[in-house]
Amino acid sequence: MATGRRPPARNEELLDASVRAFAPRGYFGTSTAEVAKAMGVSQPYVIRTFGSKRELFLRTHAHAAAAILTAFRSASRGRVAGDGFDAERVGAAYRDLVRARPEAVLVWAHAFSAATAEPAIGDESRRMFQEVYRALRELGASDMQMWAFMARGMLINTLLLMQAPRFAADYDFAPLIDLVFSSASAPVPSDAQRIRHEQETSRE
């Protein structure tokens, strides 16, 4: 992933702009010219500074993923060792990130779809997935807790990629959108709860 190039003084600012540029259409749908425009620099400058489009996306993905790691680790403030995993607190931190910086979550998710065609992006997405796994482990999550928590997180990512929140009113799944984005750590209902909900809905 390293290019051997010296990062520019405005590195963070440029990568923030690159995240915004890649977020709507991902790796394959975004040109370096579009990223350069978002950065406010020339395309030759982008290539000279970051290397190829692939290297630029790798740097951008790592930058976006760092925001996710920061959000998760911020949830550990005030946590006492041995308290166990607080899915509600960590989920709220992720929900806040989705609301404040959805473009970071979109770039993180776009890497998964590009991974099969670009081995270097596959390596990077797995590396950062491992970093997220380790961060949640540090917060006390077991593999079973992580399964439930990350499954909900991936649902959020998928809904964002589909622009489902924007068009929710046009579809029957609007209540699911409200549930997912109002509480990122909402518990998975038991079978009894699910059946009761279906019965109540059928009577409406």
C-alpha positions as CSV (number, residue, x, y, z in Angstrom):
1,M,0.0,0.0,0.0
2,A,2.9,2.4,0.7
3,T,3.9,4.6,-2.3
4,G,7.1,5.9,-0.9
5,R,5.9,9.5,-1.5
6,R,6.1,12.2,1.2
7,P,2.5,13.1,2.3
8,P,1.7,16.7,1.6
9,A,1.2,19.2,4.4
10,R,-2.6,19.2,3.7
11,N,-2.7,15.4,3.7
12,E,-5.7,15.1,6.1
13,E,-7.7,17.8,4.2
14,L,-7.0,16.1,0.8
15,L,-8.0,12.7,2.0
16,D,-11.2,14.1,3.5
17,A,-12.0,15.5,0.0
18,S,-11.1,12.1,-1.5
19,V,-13.5,10.3,0.8
20,R,-16.3,12.7,-0.3
21,A,-15.4,12.1,-4.0
22,F,-15.3,8.3,-3.8
23,A,-18.4,7.9,-1.6
24,P,-21.1,8.2,-4.2
25,R,-19.8,5.8,-6.9
26,G,-16.9,3.9,-5.3
27,Y,-13.6,2.8,-6.7
28,F,-14.7,1.8,-10.2
29,G,-17.2,4.7,-10.7
30,T,-14.9,7.5,-9.7
31,S,-12.0,9.0,-11.8
32,T,-8.9,10.7,-10.5
33,A,-10.0,13.8,-12.3
34,E,-13.2,13.8,-10.1
35,V,-11.1,13.3,-7.0
36,A,-8.8,16.1,-8.0
37,K,-11.7,18.4,-8.5
38,A,-13.0,17.6,-5.1
39,M,-9.6,18.3,-3.6
40,G,-9.2,21.6,-5.5
41,V,-6.0,20.5,-7.2
42,S,-4.9,19.3,-10.6
43,Q,-5.1,15.6,-11.7
44,P,-1.3,15.5,-12.2
45,Y,-0.8,16.7,-8.6
46,V,-3.0,13.8,-7.4
47,I,-1.1,11.2,-9.3
48,R,2.3,12.8,-8.3
49,T,1.3,12.9,-4.7
50,F,-0.7,9.7,-4.2
51,G,0.4,7.5,-7.1
52,S,-2.2,5.4,-9.1
53,K,-5.9,5.5,-8.6
54,R,-5.7,2.2,-6.7
55,E,-3.1,3.6,-4.3
56,L,-5.2,6.7,-3.8
57,F,-8.3,4.6,-3.0
58,L,-6.2,2.5,-0.6
59,R,-5.1,5.6,1.3
60,T,-8.7,7.0,1.2
61,H,-10.2,3.8,2.5
62,A,-7.7,3.6,5.4
63,H,-8.5,7.3,6.2
64,A,-12.3,6.5,6.2
65,A,-11.8,3.3,8.3
66,A,-9.8,5.3,10.8
67,A,-12.9,7.4,11.5
68,I,-14.8,4.2,12.3
69,L,-12.1,3.0,14.6
70,T,-12.1,6.3,16.3
71,A,-15.8,6.2,16.8
72,F,-15.7,2.7,18.4
73,R,-12.8,3.6,20.6
74,S,-14.5,6.8,21.8
75,A,-17.2,4.5,23.2
76,S,-14.6,3.1,25.7
77,R,-14.4,6.5,27.5
78,G,-15.5,6.0,31.1
79,R,-15.6,2.2,30.6
80,V,-14.3,0.2,33.6
81,A,-12.3,-2.9,32.8
82,G,-14.4,-6.0,33.2
83,D,-17.7,-4.2,32.5
84,G,-18.2,-6.3,29.4
85,F,-19.2,-5.2,25.9
86,D,-21.8,-2.4,25.8
87,A,-23.4,-2.8,22.4
88,E,-25.8,0.1,23.1
89,R,-22.9,2.6,23.7
90,V,-20.8,1.3,20.8
91,G,-23.8,1.2,18.5
92,A,-24.7,4.8,19.4
93,A,-21.1,5.8,18.5
94,Y,-21.4,4.2,15.1
95,R,-24.9,5.7,14.5
96,D,-23.5,9.2,15.3
97,L,-20.7,8.6,12.8
98,V,-23.2,7.5,10.1
99,R,-25.2,10.7,10.7
100,A,-22.1,13.0,10.8
101,R,-19.9,11.4,8.2
102,P,-21.9,8.9,6.0
103,E,-19.3,9.3,3.3
104,A,-16.7,7.6,5.5
105,V,-19.0,4.6,6.0
106,L,-19.8,4.5,2.2
107,V,-16.1,4.3,1.3
108,W,-15.5,1.6,3.8
109,A,-18.4,-0.4,2.3
110,H,-17.3,0.3,-1.3
111,A,-14.0,-1.5,-0.6
112,F,-15.9,-4.8,0.0
113,S,-17.5,-4.7,-3.5
114,A,-14.1,-3.9,-5.2
115,A,-12.2,-6.5,-3.3
116,T,-12.9,-9.4,-5.7
117,A,-11.6,-7.5,-8.7
118,E,-8.7,-5.7,-7.1
119,P,-6.6,-7.9,-4.8
120,A,-4.8,-5.0,-3.2
121,I,-8.2,-3.5,-2.2
122,G,-9.2,-7.0,-0.9
123,D,-6.0,-7.1,1.2
124,E,-6.8,-3.6,2.6
125,S,-10.4,-4.3,3.3
126,R,-9.5,-7.4,5.3
127,R,-6.7,-5.6,7.1
128,M,-9.1,-2.9,8.3
129,F,-11.8,-5.4,9.1
130,Q,-9.3,-7.1,11.4
131,E,-8.6,-3.7,13.0
132,V,-12.3,-3.2,13.7
133,Y,-12.5,-6.8,15.0
134,R,-9.5,-6.0,17.4
135,A,-11.1,-2.7,18.5
136,L,-14.3,-4.5,19.4
137,R,-12.4,-7.2,21.2
138,E,-10.7,-4.6,23.3
139,L,-14.1,-3.3,24.2
140,G,-15.0,-6.7,25.6
141,A,-17.0,-8.2,22.7
142,S,-17.1,-11.9,22.4
143,D,-17.3,-13.5,18.9
144,M,-21.1,-14.1,19.4
145,Q,-21.7,-10.5,20.5
146,M,-19.6,-9.3,17.6
147,W,-21.6,-11.4,15.1
148,A,-24.8,-9.7,16.2
149,F,-23.3,-6.3,16.4
150,M,-21.4,-6.3,13.1
151,A,-24.4,-7.9,11.3
152,R,-26.4,-4.8,12.3
153,G,-23.6,-2.6,11.2
154,M,-23.4,-4.2,7.8
155,L,-27.1,-3.8,7.4
156,I,-26.6,-0.1,8.0
157,N,-23.9,0.0,5.4
158,T,-26.1,-1.8,2.9
159,L,-29.0,0.5,3.4
160,L,-26.7,3.5,2.9
161,L,-25.4,2.0,-0.3
162,M,-29.0,1.6,-1.6
163,Q,-29.9,5.1,-0.4
164,A,-32.7,3.4,1.4
165,P,-33.1,6.1,4.0
166,R,-33.7,8.7,1.3
167,F,-36.3,6.7,-0.5
168,A,-37.8,4.8,2.5
169,A,-41.2,6.4,2.1
170,D,-41.6,4.7,-1.3
171,Y,-41.3,1.2,0.1
172,D,-42.9,-1.1,2.7
173,F,-39.6,-1.4,4.6
174,A,-39.8,2.2,6.0
175,P,-40.4,1.0,9.5
176,L,-37.2,-1.1,9.3
177,I,-35.3,2.0,8.2
178,D,-36.6,4.0,11.2
179,L,-35.7,1.2,13.6
180,V,-32.2,0.7,12.2
181,F,-31.2,4.4,12.1
182,S,-32.9,5.4,15.3
183,S,-31.0,2.8,17.3
184,A,-27.9,1.3,15.7
185,S,-27.7,-1.2,18.5
186,A,-31.3,-2.3,18.6
187,P,-31.5,-5.8,20.0
188,V,-32.5,-8.7,17.7
189,P,-36.0,-9.7,18.8
190,S,-36.7,-13.1,20.1
191,D,-39.1,-15.4,18.2
192,A,-41.8,-14.6,20.8
193,Q,-41.4,-10.8,20.2
194,R,-41.4,-11.3,16.5
195,I,-44.6,-13.3,16.5
196,R,-46.3,-10.8,18.8
197,H,-45.3,-8.0,16.5
198,E,-46.6,-9.8,13.5
199,Q,-49.9,-10.4,15.3
200,E,-50.2,-6.8,16.3
201,T,-49.4,-5.6,12.8
202,S,-52.1,-8.0,11.3
203,R,-54.7,-6.4,13.5
204,E,-54.0,-2.9,12.3
